[in-house]
Amino acid sequence: MLFLLLPLCATLPVYWYFYENTRLTDPLSEMEREWLGRLDRPLVLAVTPDTRPLEFVDAQGEYQGMVADYVHRVAEELNIEFEVVEPANMQELLWLAKQRRVDVIAAFAGNPASTDAMLFTNPYLELSTAILANRSGKEPLSLSVISEKKMGLALPKGYDVLSYVEKFYPDIHIQTTYNYLAALLHVSFNEIDATIISLPQASYFIEDKGITNLRVAGYTDYRLYYRMGVRSDMPILADIFQKALDNITPVERERILKRWVHLQQDYLSAFFSNRFIWYIIVSIVSFTLLAFVGIIFWNRTLRLRVNERTRELKRELKDRTRFLAALDQAEDGIFILDTDGILEYVNASLLNLTQYTEEEMLGRHISMLRAKQHPQEFFEELWKVLRSGGVWRGETVYVKKNGEEISAEVTATPVFDETGALINIVELIRDVTEQRKMEEHLKQSQKLEELGTLAGGIAHDFNNIIAAISGYAELALPSTEKGSRAHTNLERIQQVAERARAMVHQILVFSRRRKPEKVLVDVSAMVKEVLQLLRPSLPSTIEIKSKLADGCTVMADASQLHQVVMNLGTNAGYAMRTNGGILTISISSIQLLAGTARLMGLSRGRYVSLVVEDTGEGIPAHHVRRIFDPFFTTKPKGEGTGMGLSMVHGIITSMRGHISVESSEGVGTRFTVLIPYSKGEEEGEIPTAVPLTEGEGSIMLVDDEEDLVKVYSAALEDLGYDVRPYNDSAEALGAFRDNPYSIDLLITDQTMPKLTGDKLATAVHIIRPDLPIILCSGYSDAIDSIKEGQNGIRKVLLKPFELQDLGRAVQELLRRKL
C-alpha cells in the first residue's frame, strides 16, 4: 500500500500546477469558429519598426521576437496563418492601417485613441522603462533629477515616450534620433546624458552591438503597454484575439519573457519566484520523505549506503552543473576542440555570437568559423604554440552563419591528460568588432578634422587669389564693348570666381570653420548647376532625367543644399555603376495637411519636394532602417565612411525639413526630401544701392598680396582718390606715425606677416581715434571676434568682394566723416 501511495503523493503537486495553468475548454464560441473557418486567406500582420527584440524579421525572413512568440501562440490556438509585412517606419505602418492594407498590428504601444482605423485588445504585454546612462557617471538618475540638472535625453522621433517627457518634464533638453540604436550610441559616445528604453530593447541592442559602457541609472514611471490592433471593420476578429490572448497561461508568458530578456536578470530570485520550481521542490521533498520512510522498513544498512552514494552524486552533479552554468553564462564565447580541430563543446554566448545552433556546430571542424584572411602559416604557428604547452593570444576573424565577419580577441589554452598528452584546446573569444569599427571611425573623424584645419589654412590665400582674378576682370570690363567676346569672357571669369568663392565657403562650413549663411535659394536652378557637375563623373550608361518646377525657393545655405543634392546623386550613380540605369531628379511644390505633417514631425504648410530616384541595385530591407545612422555604410572598405547620408539627414533636419527613403532590391531607391518653402524677406521697399560717384581724399591701402594692392589701388584711383599702397604692415604703421593726419581712411588686410590687420587698426586708433578703418579678410579665426565699431574699424569686408562694394564702403565712410 505504501508503494502505491508514493508515486501518487509525489505527482499531486505537479498535477495541481499544470491544472492551474492549463485551459481545457475552447475559448471561442461556435459563431466565432465558423467565422474563422470562412477565412480564405492568411491575415496580413504588420511588424512595428525598430522594436527589436519585441518583433522583427531576421536575415532568414523568419518572424521573431517576444511579440512574435505571442502571435505564434495565437495562430496555433486559432489555427490561422499570418502573412507578415515589415513597414520601413511608423508613418508607413499607420498609413497601411488607414488604407486597410493590414489586418493586424501585433505590437501597438501608442494611444488607441490616436487612430480610428483599428480596434484594440486589452494590453497583453506590459514593460517598464529604464534610464540608461554612460558608465563614466555613477549617480542614480530619475526624470526629476535630469529635469533639475538641465540634463539631456536622446529619444527616438515619433514615439510616445517623447510626448510623455515633453508633457511632464518640459525643462529636459531632448535630442531626437532616428531610432533607439542611434539614441544608445549618442549616450555611449557621451554626446548626451541618457536615454529612456525598455529593458528588452536595451538588452537586445547592448548584446547585439557589443556596447559595454552603458549602465542602468534608474527607472521611470512611464510604462509600455502593448496591444493587438485589428481592422475596425472586423470587430469579431478583435474579440477572437482577445479570447486567444486571455487563454495564454502565466507559465507561457513567463517563458516568453525569459527567452528575450537577459539584461541584469537576478537568476537566483527568478529561480525561487518560479511557482513551477516550488511545485517540483514540494514534489521532490514529498517523495524523499516517503521514500525515506519506506527505506527504513526495507533495510537500514541499504538506506545508509544509498544515502551516502546519493550525497556523493549530488556533490558531483552540483560541481558539474556549476561548472557548465559558469561556462554557459560567461559573457565571452567559449568552445572546446579535440586535437583534430573538431568542436566538442560550445557555450550559449558563442551560439548567440555566431547565430548557429548547438546541433549545427558540435562534431564539425573549427574551419566552419574561420575566415580566409589568415594564411595557413598563421594556424600552423598557433598549433605549434599550443602543442608546446604555451597559451596563444592574438586576434583573428570568425564568420557568422549569415556570412558576416567578426573581429575577435582569442585566448587558446591547451589541456593535457595525466600522461602529458594533449587532449583538448579551450578557446575563449571576445567580440571586438564594434571596438575596431569605432577605432576606424575615430581615424575617419581625425581625417575630417585634419581636412578642416587644411581648409582653414588655405582659405585666406585662395580667397586672395579669387579676389585678384575677380578684381582684374572687373577693372577690365569697362574697357570692353558690351556684347563683345572679350566682355563676355570677362563676365564668365567673374562667374567662375564667384563659384570658387562659394566652394571655399562650402569647405569652411563643412569643416565648421564658418557658420552656414542662409539665403533665398532657387532649388531648381541649384539642381541644374549640380547636374552639370555630376554628369562628367557618371558612366555613360547612366541616363539623367530632371523634372524641375519653377518658383521652388527655400531659405538655406546654398553650399549645404548643394552638398545634399550632390551626395544623393553620387550615391544613386554608385548603385547603377555596374548595370547602368536612369537617375531622375524632380523638384516640385506640395502642400502638407496637418495629419500628414504630424506623422513626419513637421508643421502643416507649403514645402519644396526634392526627389532623387535611381533604378539601381536597391537597399536590403534590414539596412533601410539604419541608412541614416552615423558611420553606417554598405560600401566596401575604402569606398565610403558612412558619414554622407548622416550629414544629409543632419542638414535637412537643421532646415526643419524631412527626408525619407524607399527601396526595393533589384528595382531601385527613391529619396524624398521636404524643405519648408520660403519666398524670402517680407516684400517692402527694396533698398537702392548708392550710386558710385567720384570722390576725394587720401587712402592708406595695406595688403601683403601685391596683386590685390594693384587691383584695389587702380579701382580707387579711378574714382578720384589718392591711394598710398603698402605691402608691409609694419612699414605702413611707421609711415602713419610720421604723418598721422595726412590720410583720411585706412584699408587693411587682416592676415599679414609681422603685424595683423586688427593689431594695425588698434595701433592706428590709439594715435588717431577719429580715423575710419576698413578691415578686409580672406579668412581668419580672429575675424569672428572682430566687430564693426571696435578700435576704429567701421566696416569689415570678406574677400573676395566686388570692387563696387569697396568703392561704396569708402564713399560712405568718407561722406560720413565729412
Buried (B, 14 or more C-beta within 10 A) or exposed (E): EEEEEBEEBBEBBBEEBEEEBEEEEEBBEEEBEEBBEEEEEEBBBBBBBBBBBBBBBBEEEEBBBBBBBBBBBBBEBBEBEBEBBBBBBBBBBBBBBBEEEBBBBBBBBBEBEEBEBBBBBEBBBEBEBBBBBBEEBEEEBBBEBBBEEEBBBBBBBBBBBBEBBEEBBEEBEBBBBBBBBBBBBBBBEEEBBBBBBBBBBBBBBBBBBBBEEBBBBBBBEBEBBBBBBBBBEBEBBBBBBBBBBEBBBEBBBBEBBEEBBBBEEEEEEEEEEBEBEBBBEBBEEBBEEBBEEBBEEEEEEEBEEBEEEEEEEEEEEEEEEEEEEEBBEBEBBBBBBBBEBEBEBBBBBBBBBBBBEEEBBBEBEBEBBBEEEBEEEEBEBBBEBBEEEEEBEBEBBBBBBEEEEBBBBBBBBBBEEEEEEBEBBBBBBBBBBBBBBBEBBEEBBEEBEEEBEEBBEBBBEBBBBBBBBBBBBBBBBEEBEEEEEEBEEBBEBBEBBBEBBBBBBBBBBBBEBBEBEBEEBBBBEBBBBBBEEBEEEBEEEBEBEEEBEEEBBBBBBBBBBBBBBBBBBEBBBBBBBEEBBBBBBBBBBEEBEEEBBBBBBBEEEEBBBBBBBBBBBBBEBEBBBBBBBBBBBBEEEEEBBBBBBBBBBBBBBEBBBBBBBBBEEEEBBBBBBBBBBBEEEEEEEEEEEEEBEEBEBBBBBBBBBEBBBBBBBBBBEBBEBBBBBBBBBBEBBEBBEEEEEEBBBBBBBBBBEEBBBBBBBBBBBEEBEEBBBBBBBBBBEEBEEBEEEBBBBBBBBBBBBBBEEBBBBBBBBBEEEE
